[in-house]
Amino acid sequence: MDGGLATPDAWRPLARALFLLPLLLTWGYLALALWLGRPALRSWLLERARPAARLLGALLLLEVLSLLPLQAALVGDGWTDAFNLPLWQLYLATEAGQGWRWQLPLGLLLALWLLAGPGTRGVRWLWGLSGLLLASLALGGHAAATAGALGGVHRLNQALHLLTTGLWLGSLPGVLLCLGRPPARLRGEVQRLLRGYSLPGQICVALALLSGAFNSLLILGPEGLLRLTPYSGLLLAKVLVVATMVVLALANRYLLVPRLGQGPQVWQLLRRATAAEIALGVVAVTLVAAFSGLDPFS
């Protein structure tokens, strides 16, 4: 198989990111709109999200349609085997592939729903579908390699990590919109949402950090955490990115939010810090996509 960026191995992290990011953002954004936004603000948030929802739907659709060709190319002789149907069947018969037998149809449904530009009707079903698909990713990957009762704990912890990370990262674009220029009639509701977001947001961040640390311990063990491998190097990079996100989140909550009444400059700083937190979150997800397919010990 030829080397370089054109190989299936090089495209595999991108494919993971294309599946993970839409699920994280959909799950978290809709949670903010549904559970913290009152009806008028909820409708405004959903309306503003339609162009982005269509983009996420297109990315998710691309990943869903390319997953089996990519897996066939990985196990076969490169891209020439991408549409080798026996290799598709071989992959679907594996433990990882069996999960995709129902994840792919549900992923296709979610992608088409997002492409249609979701409105207020049925949006709770859309939110539930995104959460189900996101949590189901815990059935594969490194968590699936842990046997016995500890394996069940690992999968549950990974599902918790995915869901709380989605609530953290996915809610931030909605917060950024609320920090912008909402209609005058919604400013009171925006202030209520921002006040109500503080405690749940901090809980989600804490759970995401704790479950992520426990995941790393379950995968690498105490000794593996001290060994430098490509996996642990990328994991360390992700930890540094997430640590920067936490610093920004704490600065937002305890330095900027109490000073919002001091003028528009504070609002502008808060918007910039929130946008930076979103960008760092995307970087963290990209790093996860890069190291999740690597052997942790080599």
C-alpha positions as a Markdown table, in Angstrom:
| # | Residue | x | y | z |
|---|---|---|---|---|
| 1 | Met | 0.0 | 0.0 | 0.0 |
| 2 | Asp | 1.5 | 3.4 | -0.9 |
| 3 | Gly | 2.3 | 5.8 | 1.8 |
| 4 | Gly | 1.2 | 9.4 | 2.2 |
| 5 | Leu | -1.9 | 11.3 | 2.9 |
| 6 | Ala | -3.9 | 9.4 | 0.2 |
| 7 | Thr | -3.8 | 6.1 | 2.1 |
| 8 | Pro | -6.8 | 4.7 | 3.9 |
| 9 | Asp | -4.8 | 4.8 | 7.2 |
| 10 | Ala | -4.3 | 8.5 | 6.8 |
| 11 | Trp | -8.1 | 9.1 | 6.2 |
| 12 | Arg | -9.2 | 7.0 | 9.2 |
| 13 | Pro | -8.8 | 9.7 | 11.8 |
| 14 | Leu | -10.7 | 12.2 | 9.6 |
| 15 | Ala | -13.5 | 9.7 | 9.3 |
| 16 | Arg | -13.7 | 9.3 | 13.0 |
| 17 | Ala | -13.8 | 13.1 | 13.5 |
| 18 | Leu | -16.5 | 13.5 | 10.9 |
| 19 | Phe | -18.7 | 11.0 | 12.8 |
| 20 | Leu | -17.9 | 12.2 | 16.4 |
| 21 | Leu | -18.1 | 16.0 | 15.9 |
| 22 | Pro | -21.7 | 16.2 | 14.5 |
| 23 | Leu | -22.9 | 13.9 | 17.4 |
| 24 | Leu | -21.2 | 15.9 | 20.1 |
| 25 | Leu | -22.4 | 19.3 | 18.8 |
| 26 | Thr | -25.9 | 18.2 | 18.1 |
| 27 | Trp | -26.3 | 16.5 | 21.5 |
| 28 | Gly | -25.0 | 19.5 | 23.4 |
| 29 | Tyr | -26.6 | 22.3 | 21.4 |
| 30 | Leu | -30.0 | 20.8 | 21.6 |
| 31 | Ala | -29.6 | 20.1 | 25.3 |
| 32 | Leu | -29.0 | 23.8 | 25.9 |
| 33 | Ala | -31.9 | 24.8 | 23.7 |
| 34 | Leu | -34.4 | 22.3 | 25.0 |
| 35 | Trp | -33.7 | 22.2 | 28.8 |
| 36 | Leu | -32.4 | 25.8 | 29.5 |
| 37 | Gly | -34.2 | 27.8 | 26.8 |
| 38 | Arg | -37.8 | 29.0 | 27.2 |
| 39 | Pro | -40.0 | 28.5 | 24.1 |
| 40 | Ala | -39.3 | 31.8 | 22.4 |
| 41 | Leu | -35.5 | 31.5 | 23.0 |
| 42 | Arg | -35.6 | 27.8 | 22.0 |
| 43 | Ser | -37.2 | 28.6 | 18.7 |
| 44 | Trp | -34.6 | 31.4 | 18.0 |
| 45 | Leu | -31.7 | 29.1 | 18.9 |
| 46 | Leu | -33.1 | 26.3 | 16.6 |
| 47 | Glu | -33.7 | 28.7 | 13.8 |
| 48 | Arg | -30.2 | 30.2 | 14.0 |
| 49 | Ala | -28.7 | 26.7 | 14.0 |
| 50 | Arg | -30.2 | 25.5 | 10.8 |
| 51 | Pro | -27.3 | 26.4 | 8.4 |
| 52 | Ala | -24.8 | 24.8 | 10.8 |
| 53 | Ala | -27.1 | 21.7 | 11.2 |
| 54 | Arg | -27.1 | 21.2 | 7.5 |
| 55 | Leu | -23.3 | 21.4 | 7.4 |
| 56 | Leu | -23.1 | 18.8 | 10.2 |
| 57 | Gly | -25.6 | 16.6 | 8.4 |
| 58 | Ala | -23.5 | 16.7 | 5.3 |
| 59 | Leu | -20.3 | 15.8 | 7.2 |
| 60 | Leu | -22.1 | 13.0 | 9.0 |
| 61 | Leu | -23.6 | 11.7 | 5.7 |
| 62 | Leu | -20.2 | 11.7 | 4.1 |
| 63 | Glu | -18.8 | 9.6 | 7.0 |
| 64 | Val | -21.8 | 7.2 | 7.0 |
| 65 | Leu | -21.5 | 6.5 | 3.3 |
| 66 | Ser | -17.7 | 6.2 | 3.4 |
| 67 | Leu | -17.4 | 3.9 | 6.5 |
| 68 | Leu | -17.7 | 0.5 | 4.8 |
| 69 | Pro | -15.6 | 1.5 | 1.7 |
| 70 | Leu | -12.9 | 2.8 | 4.1 |
| 71 | Gln | -12.9 | -0.3 | 6.3 |
| 72 | Ala | -12.7 | -2.5 | 3.2 |
| 73 | Ala | -9.7 | -0.4 | 1.9 |
| 74 | Leu | -8.0 | -0.8 | 5.3 |
| 75 | Val | -8.3 | -4.6 | 5.5 |
| 76 | Gly | -7.8 | -5.1 | 1.7 |
| 77 | Asp | -5.3 | -3.8 | -0.8 |
| 78 | Gly | -6.0 | -0.1 | -0.4 |
| 79 | Trp | -8.6 | 1.9 | -2.3 |
| 80 | Thr | -8.9 | -0.7 | -5.0 |
| 81 | Asp | -10.8 | -2.8 | -2.5 |
| 82 | Ala | -13.0 | -0.1 | -1.3 |
| 83 | Phe | -16.1 | -1.5 | -3.0 |
| 84 | Asn | -15.2 | -5.1 | -2.5 |
| 85 | Leu | -18.6 | -6.4 | -1.1 |
| 86 | Pro | -17.2 | -9.6 | 0.5 |
| 87 | Leu | -14.8 | -7.4 | 2.5 |
| 88 | Trp | -17.9 | -5.3 | 3.6 |
| 89 | Gln | -19.5 | -8.5 | 4.8 |
| 90 | Leu | -16.3 | -9.6 | 6.5 |
| 91 | Tyr | -16.2 | -6.3 | 8.5 |
| 92 | Leu | -19.8 | -6.4 | 9.5 |
| 93 | Ala | -19.3 | -9.9 | 10.9 |
| 94 | Thr | -16.6 | -8.7 | 13.3 |
| 95 | Glu | -17.4 | -7.6 | 16.8 |
| 96 | Ala | -16.9 | -3.9 | 15.9 |
| 97 | Gly | -18.9 | -4.3 | 12.6 |
| 98 | Gln | -21.9 | -5.8 | 14.3 |
| 99 | Gly | -22.5 | -2.6 | 16.2 |
| 100 | Trp | -22.4 | -0.6 | 12.9 |
| 101 | Arg | -25.2 | -2.8 | 11.5 |
| 102 | Trp | -27.6 | -0.6 | 13.5 |
| 103 | Gln | -25.4 | 2.5 | 14.0 |
| 104 | Leu | -25.1 | 3.1 | 10.3 |
| 105 | Pro | -28.9 | 3.2 | 9.6 |
| 106 | Leu | -29.4 | 5.5 | 12.6 |
| 107 | Gly | -26.5 | 7.6 | 11.6 |
| 108 | Leu | -28.0 | 7.9 | 8.1 |
| 109 | Leu | -31.4 | 8.9 | 9.6 |
| 110 | Leu | -29.7 | 11.6 | 11.8 |
| 111 | Ala | -27.7 | 12.9 | 8.9 |
| 112 | Leu | -30.8 | 13.3 | 6.7 |
| 113 | Trp | -32.7 | 14.9 | 9.6 |
| 114 | Leu | -30.0 | 17.5 | 10.1 |
| 115 | Leu | -29.8 | 18.1 | 6.3 |
| 116 | Ala | -33.5 | 18.9 | 6.3 |
| 117 | Gly | -32.9 | 21.7 | 8.8 |
| 118 | Pro | -34.6 | 20.6 | 12.0 |
| 119 | Gly | -37.4 | 22.7 | 13.3 |
| 120 | Thr | -39.1 | 22.7 | 16.7 |
| 121 | Arg | -41.3 | 19.7 | 16.0 |
| 122 | Gly | -39.7 | 16.4 | 16.9 |
| 123 | Val | -36.6 | 18.1 | 18.1 |
| 124 | Arg | -36.5 | 16.0 | 21.3 |
| 125 | Trp | -36.5 | 12.8 | 19.2 |
| 126 | Leu | -33.5 | 14.3 | 17.3 |
| 127 | Trp | -31.8 | 15.1 | 20.6 |
| 128 | Gly | -32.4 | 11.6 | 21.9 |
| 129 | Leu | -31.2 | 10.0 | 18.6 |
| 130 | Ser | -27.9 | 12.0 | 18.7 |
| 131 | Gly | -27.4 | 11.0 | 22.4 |
| 132 | Leu | -28.1 | 7.3 | 21.7 |
| 133 | Leu | -25.6 | 7.2 | 18.8 |
| 134 | Leu | -23.0 | 9.1 | 20.8 |
| 135 | Ala | -23.2 | 6.8 | 23.8 |
| 136 | Ser | -23.2 | 3.7 | 21.5 |
| 137 | Leu | -19.6 | 4.6 | 20.4 |
| 138 | Ala | -18.6 | 3.3 | 23.9 |
| 139 | Leu | -19.4 | -0.3 | 22.7 |
| 140 | Gly | -16.3 | -0.2 | 20.4 |
| 141 | Gly | -12.8 | 1.1 | 20.5 |
| 142 | His | -10.5 | 0.5 | 23.4 |
| 143 | Ala | -13.4 | 0.1 | 25.9 |
| 144 | Ala | -14.4 | -3.0 | 24.0 |
| 145 | Ala | -11.0 | -4.6 | 24.6 |
| 146 | Thr | -11.6 | -4.7 | 28.4 |
| 147 | Ala | -13.0 | -8.0 | 29.5 |
| 148 | Gly | -15.4 | -9.1 | 32.2 |
| 149 | Ala | -17.1 | -6.9 | 34.7 |
| 150 | Leu | -14.4 | -4.2 | 34.4 |
| 151 | Gly | -15.2 | -4.1 | 30.7 |
| 152 | Gly | -18.8 | -3.2 | 31.6 |
| 153 | Val | -17.6 | -0.4 | 33.9 |
| 154 | His | -15.2 | 0.8 | 31.1 |
| 155 | Arg | -18.0 | 1.0 | 28.6 |
| 156 | Leu | -20.4 | 2.8 | 31.0 |
| 157 | Asn | -17.6 | 5.3 | 31.9 |
| 158 | Gln | -16.8 | 5.9 | 28.2 |
| 159 | Ala | -20.5 | 6.5 | 27.5 |
| 160 | Leu | -20.6 | 9.0 | 30.4 |
| 161 | His | -17.4 | 10.7 | 29.0 |
| 162 | Leu | -18.9 | 11.0 | 25.6 |
| 163 | Leu | -22.2 | 12.4 | 26.8 |
| 164 | Thr | -20.8 | 14.9 | 29.2 |
| 165 | Thr | -18.1 | 16.0 | 26.7 |
| 166 | Gly | -20.9 | 16.6 | 24.2 |
| 167 | Leu | -22.9 | 18.6 | 26.7 |
| 168 | Trp | -19.8 | 20.8 | 27.4 |
| 169 | Leu | -18.6 | 21.3 | 23.8 |
| 170 | Gly | -21.9 | 21.2 | 22.1 |
| 171 | Ser | -23.5 | 23.8 | 24.3 |
| 172 | Leu | -20.8 | 26.4 | 23.7 |
| 173 | Pro | -22.0 | 27.5 | 20.2 |
| 174 | Gly | -25.4 | 28.2 | 21.8 |
| 175 | Val | -23.8 | 30.2 | 24.6 |
| 176 | Leu | -21.8 | 32.1 | 21.9 |
| 177 | Leu | -25.0 | 33.0 | 20.1 |
| 178 | Cys | -26.6 | 34.2 | 23.3 |
| 179 | Leu | -23.6 | 36.4 | 23.9 |
| 180 | Gly | -24.0 | 38.0 | 20.5 |
| 181 | Arg | -26.9 | 40.2 | 19.5 |
| 182 | Pro | -30.2 | 38.4 | 20.3 |
| 183 | Pro | -33.4 | 40.2 | 19.5 |
| 184 | Ala | -34.3 | 42.8 | 22.2 |
| 185 | Arg | -37.5 | 40.8 | 23.1 |
| 186 | Leu | -35.3 | 37.8 | 24.1 |
| 187 | Arg | -32.6 | 39.5 | 26.2 |
| 188 | Gly | -34.3 | 38.7 | 29.5 |
| 189 | Glu | -34.6 | 35.1 | 28.5 |
| 190 | Val | -30.9 | 35.0 | 27.4 |
| 191 | Gln | -29.8 | 36.3 | 30.8 |
| 192 | Arg | -31.9 | 33.6 | 32.5 |
| 193 | Leu | -30.3 | 31.0 | 30.3 |
| 194 | Leu | -26.8 | 32.2 | 31.0 |
| 195 | Arg | -27.4 | 32.2 | 34.7 |
| 196 | Gly | -29.0 | 28.7 | 34.6 |
| 197 | Tyr | -26.1 | 27.4 | 32.5 |
| 198 | Ser | -23.4 | 28.0 | 35.1 |
| 199 | Leu | -24.0 | 25.1 | 37.5 |
| 200 | Pro | -25.0 | 22.4 | 34.9 |
| 201 | Gly | -22.0 | 23.5 | 32.8 |
| 202 | Gln | -19.6 | 23.1 | 35.7 |
| 203 | Ile | -21.0 | 19.7 | 36.6 |
| 204 | Cys | -20.6 | 18.5 | 33.0 |
| 205 | Val | -17.0 | 19.7 | 32.8 |
| 206 | Ala | -16.1 | 18.0 | 36.1 |
| 207 | Leu | -17.7 | 14.7 | 34.9 |
| 208 | Ala | -16.0 | 14.9 | 31.5 |
| 209 | Leu | -12.6 | 15.4 | 33.2 |
| 210 | Leu | -13.0 | 12.7 | 35.8 |
| 211 | Ser | -14.4 | 10.1 | 33.3 |
| 212 | Gly | -11.7 | 10.9 | 30.8 |
| 213 | Ala | -9.0 | 10.4 | 33.4 |
| 214 | Phe | -10.5 | 7.1 | 34.5 |
| 215 | Asn | -10.7 | 6.0 | 30.8 |
| 216 | Ser | -6.9 | 6.7 | 30.4 |
| 217 | Leu | -6.2 | 4.7 | 33.6 |
| 218 | Leu | -8.3 | 1.8 | 32.4 |
| 219 | Ile | -6.6 | 1.7 | 29.0 |
| 220 | Leu | -3.0 | 2.4 | 29.9 |
| 221 | Gly | -2.7 | 1.4 | 33.6 |
| 222 | Pro | -0.5 | 3.2 | 36.1 |
| 223 | Glu | 2.7 | 2.2 | 34.3 |
| 224 | Gly | 1.4 | 2.9 | 30.8 |
| 225 | Leu | 0.7 | 6.5 | 31.8 |
| 226 | Leu | 4.4 | 7.0 | 32.3 |
| 227 | Arg | 5.5 | 5.5 | 29.0 |
| 228 | Leu | 5.9 | 7.7 | 25.9 |
| 229 | Thr | 4.3 | 6.2 | 22.8 |
| 230 | Pro | 2.6 | 7.8 | 19.9 |
| 231 | Tyr | -0.7 | 7.1 | 21.7 |
| 232 | Ser | 0.4 | 8.6 | 25.0 |
| 233 | Gly | 2.0 | 11.6 | 23.2 |
| 234 | Leu | -1.2 | 12.5 | 21.4 |
| 235 | Leu | -3.2 | 11.8 | 24.7 |
| 236 | Leu | -0.9 | 14.3 | 26.5 |
| 237 | Ala | -1.4 | 16.9 | 23.7 |
| 238 | Lys | -5.2 | 16.4 | 24.2 |
| 239 | Val | -4.8 | 16.8 | 28.0 |
| 240 | Leu | -3.0 | 20.1 | 27.5 |
| 241 | Val | -5.7 | 21.4 | 25.1 |
| 242 | Val | -8.4 | 20.4 | 27.5 |
| 243 | Ala | -6.6 | 22.0 | 30.4 |
| 244 | Thr | -6.5 | 25.2 | 28.4 |
| 245 | Met | -10.2 | 24.9 | 27.8 |
| 246 | Val | -10.8 | 24.5 | 31.6 |
| 247 | Val | -8.7 | 27.6 | 32.3 |
| 248 | Leu | -10.8 | 29.6 | 29.8 |
| 249 | Ala | -14.0 | 28.2 | 31.3 |
| 250 | Leu | -13.0 | 29.2 | 34.8 |
| 251 | Ala | -11.9 | 32.7 | 33.6 |
| 252 | Asn | -15.2 | 33.1 | 31.9 |
| 253 | Arg | -17.2 | 32.1 | 34.9 |
| 254 | Tyr | -15.3 | 33.8 | 37.7 |
| 255 | Leu | -13.6 | 36.7 | 36.1 |
| 256 | Leu | -15.7 | 37.9 | 33.1 |
| 257 | Val | -19.3 | 36.9 | 34.0 |
| 258 | Pro | -19.4 | 38.9 | 37.3 |
| 259 | Arg | -18.1 | 42.0 | 35.3 |
| 260 | Leu | -20.7 | 41.9 | 32.5 |
| 261 | Gly | -22.4 | 45.0 | 33.8 |
| 262 | Gln | -19.2 | 47.0 | 33.3 |
| 263 | Gly | -19.7 | 47.5 | 29.6 |
| 264 | Pro | -19.5 | 46.0 | 26.1 |
| 265 | Gln | -15.8 | 45.3 | 26.2 |
| 266 | Val | -16.4 | 42.6 | 28.8 |
| 267 | Trp | -19.1 | 41.0 | 26.6 |
| 268 | Gln | -16.6 | 41.1 | 23.7 |
| 269 | Leu | -13.9 | 39.4 | 25.8 |
| 270 | Leu | -16.4 | 36.7 | 26.9 |
| 271 | Arg | -17.4 | 36.1 | 23.3 |
| 272 | Arg | -13.8 | 35.7 | 22.2 |
| 273 | Ala | -13.0 | 33.4 | 25.1 |
| 274 | Thr | -16.0 | 31.2 | 24.3 |
| 275 | Ala | -15.1 | 31.1 | 20.6 |
| 276 | Ala | -11.5 | 30.1 | 21.6 |
| 277 | Glu | -12.9 | 27.4 | 23.9 |
| 278 | Ile | -15.0 | 26.0 | 20.9 |
| 279 | Ala | -11.9 | 26.0 | 18.6 |
| 280 | Leu | -9.8 | 24.2 | 21.3 |
| 281 | Gly | -12.6 | 21.6 | 21.7 |
| 282 | Val | -12.5 | 20.8 | 18.0 |
| 283 | Val | -8.7 | 20.4 | 18.2 |
| 284 | Ala | -9.2 | 18.0 | 21.2 |
| 285 | Val | -11.8 | 15.9 | 19.3 |
| 286 | Thr | -9.4 | 15.8 | 16.3 |
| 287 | Leu | -6.6 | 14.5 | 18.6 |
| 288 | Val | -8.9 | 11.9 | 20.0 |
| 289 | Ala | -9.8 | 10.8 | 16.5 |
| 290 | Ala | -6.1 | 10.5 | 15.7 |
| 291 | Phe | -5.0 | 8.4 | 18.7 |
| 292 | Ser | -8.2 | 6.3 | 19.2 |
| 293 | Gly | -7.1 | 3.9 | 16.4 |
| 294 | Leu | -3.5 | 3.5 | 17.7 |
| 295 | Asp | -2.1 | 0.7 | 19.9 |
| 296 | Pro | -1.7 | 2.3 | 23.4 |
| 297 | Phe | 1.5 | 0.3 | 24.1 |
| 298 | Ser | 3.5 | 0.6 | 20.8 |
